[in-house]
Amino acid sequence: MTDGDNLDLLSARELHDLAVHRALRHADVKFLWDLLRELPAGEAAAGHADEATADALHLSRLIGDAIDAGEGDVAESMRPFYTDYLRRHGSSGHESSGHESSGHD
């Protein structure tokens, strides 16, 4: 994929919502698992080392955090993860959060 899409123009919250919605809609368990694995690093990069440690120890909390990872500085630190996923699956950012364009998986 190229950077000719509009993903870089979206807020971190919009990227999160678009990526998570796509993964849920397509039952993309691998993305959701990868999100769970990446989230502690995203929280640590955002200066939330205490949350990263707690999340590594408490999977149920991590699942909740993954659903809410579109907020604030954590979302900003996760932008590359969301844009990479959306570009690999043909999302251009033209879709609003929660909607897929036709013709792409």
N, C-alpha and C positions, 0 to 999 in steps of 0.2 A: 504494500500500500504506500501511497505517497502522502505528503503533508498537504496535498491539494484539497483535502476535506476541510470541514469547519470545526473539527474536534478541538483544536487549540483555542477556539473562540468561546467555547462553552465554559461555564463555571465548573469548579470541581464538583459541586453538588449535582449539576446536570450530567456530568460524566459518570459519576457514581450511579445516579438513577438510571441512566441509559444502559450502562453495562450490567447492572444487577437485574434490571427488568428483562434485558435480552437473555441473560443466563437463566433466569427463572422461566421465561416463556419457552426456551429451547431445552429446558432440563439439563443445562450445562453444569453438571456437578463438578467437573474438573475446574472450571473457572471459580465456582464458589469455594471449592477446597483451596485453590491457589490464593483466593482473596483471604481466606482464614489464615493461611501461612504467611502472607505478605503483611497483614495488618499489624502485627507487633513491630515489625521493622518500620512501618509507616508512622506508628505512634512514637517510636523511639526517635525517628528523624524529625518529628514535630516537637520534640522535647518532652514527650510524655513517657519517659522511661519507666515510671512506676506503673502506668497502665499497661505497657508492653509486657512487663514481668508478670503482672496479675493475669493478663490475657493468656499468656503462655501456659499458665497453671489452671485456668478455668475455661474449658471449652464452651460451656453454655453461655458464659459472658461474651466470649469471642464471637459466637454466632450472632448474638444481639448486636455487637459492635459492627460486624460485617454489614448488617442490614442498615445501620446508621452511619457508616463510614463516609458519608457524603457531606459531613458537617465540618466547618472550620479548617484549622491548620492541618488536621489529619487528612482531610480530603485533598488539600493542596499537595501534601507529600505523596499521595496516592495517584495523582494525575497521570504519571507515566504508565502505571499499571492499567488504568482504565483506558487511556488512549490506545495503548498497544492492543488490548483485547478488542476494542471496537474497530480498529483498523483491520485487524486480522479477519474480522467477520463482515467487512464491507459497510460498516456504519459510517456515515459522512458527517454527522452532526446536524444534518438538515431535518432529521426527525426530532420532534420534541421529546423530552423525557417521557418514557412510558409508551412510546409508539415506535414501531419498526417501519422501515421503508419496504415496499414490496420488492420481491425478487432477490433478497439477500437472506442468508441463513444467519 
